[in-house]
Amino acid sequence: MINTKSPKFRQFLDSIHAEIESKKRRTQNDDTSYVTENRLLKLVMEKPHLGPRAWCNIMGERYGCSLDIDTVISVLRSTYPRLNTPGDRDKILPLVKEAADAFIKGLNSGKAEDYKDFRKKRNAIFNSGKSFPRLICLMIFHRCPEMNALGDGNTVENFRDALSKYIMYGLSDALADYCGDVKANTAAPQSGKRDKTNTIELQQRITHLEAALERANMMLQDLQDEFDEQLSETKIQEMTVFFAKLNSDKYGCILDLLLQVRKGINQLKKQHVALPPEISGLFILIQKMTQFVIDNHIDPIMKPGSRRMIKAGEAELCDYEGSPFMDKNEEKQIEVFSPGWVYKDKDIRISRPRIKEVTKDE
């Protein structure tokens, strides 16, 4: 049990509160997208074996926010390492939990050896993926409500990967002090040793300031890199929206039509059918549009008209029409009416496949 009334714990809380508040000034107060994103990540870490639809429902119940399945998948794909598949979550989240639990164990015991154990588990994954510090921070505050006495657990929901990394440094430093065994020497120094003591203290202070400056410079560079990455992601999202509109019902599912028309043109060529010159330009236009889609690495997800067996987890990622699945292991035969499209380079879904259950009569 953490002795929340001890002066040492209060000092620990004040230390991390000052650290987090200093980072909060670097965030945009009117941007709530990070908050929703981090709340979703906390939910996924809490209930990793549910699926996107269940997470959407719980987010709505807890926070009153309306999320769709594609948004959930997009958030999980944006983490590094990625959390968008059950297999990846089974590998990644136990490592995050180990580091978070080791931190909380250090708070409970206040022992130097427990801090060292936390540092070992943290270092094992800290630099292996840029989202690990954020995941560890979120899990620590979620699993240790005593640390939220000053509202810092709510504040960390405003941070993405770059700032979370330096929050994690601050938490680690605070835990090191909390678990330290150096006792304050209240006795007055002897006159012959006073100058030497002052010199050592000044040297320690200079070393501390130099380390703080170096960390601040690193943080500024990381924030710039994250901003550049977000700018790039925004451009990708704009292109994704453009292609999504092309394949919307409003514009007649143009990407799907391109596949159908290209298939028809190839059949006509095999049959050596002579096309009237009045419409030959139309076929050239279709070929050029198809080449544009291919060059941008926009690929179909499924084969149109194909039939296959799927489970409930796969059906959740599609626009499924048919009877409900009784459990996650039940399989149903479906037919693909729209293949769905993905931006292959970034693994971003532009549109979901449209599938329908095949009944015995069909």
HELIX and SHEET records of a PDB file:
HELIX    1   1 PRO A    7  LYS A   24  1                                  18    
HELIX    2   2 SER A   33  GLU A   46  1                                  14    
HELIX    3   3 PRO A   52  TYR A   63  1                                  12    
HELIX    4   4 ILE A   69  ARG A   77  1                                   9    
HELIX    5   5 PRO A   86  SER A  109  1                                  24    
HELIX    6   6 ALA A  112  PHE A  126  1                                  15    
HELIX    7   7 PHE A  132  ARG A  143  1                                  12    
HELIX    8   8 PRO A  145  ASN A  148  5                                   4    
HELIX    9   9 ASP A  152  THR A  155  1                                   4    
HELIX   10  10 VAL A  156  ASN A  158  5                                   3    
HELIX   11  11 ASP A  161  TYR A  178  1                                  18    
HELIX   12  12 SER A  191  LYS A  193  5                                   3    
HELIX   13  13 ARG A  194  LEU A  246  1                                  53    
HELIX   14  14 ASP A  249  TYR A  251  5                                   3    
HELIX   15  15 ILE A  254  LYS A  270  1                                  17    
HELIX   16  16 PRO A  277  ASP A  295  1                                  19    
HELIX   17  17 ALA A  312  ALA A  315  1                                   4    
HELIX   18  18 LYS A  344  LYS A  346  5                                   3    
SHEET    1   A 3 ILE A 298  PRO A 300  0                                        
SHEET    2   A 3 TRP A 341  TYR A 343 -1                                        
SHEET    3   A 3 ILE A 348  SER A 351 -1                                        
SHEET    1   B 4 ARG A 307  ILE A 310  0                                        
SHEET    2   B 4 LYS A 332  SER A 338 -1                                        
SHEET    3   B 4 ARG A 354  GLU A 357 -1                                        
SHEET    4   B 4 ASP A 319  GLU A 321  1                                        
END                                                                             
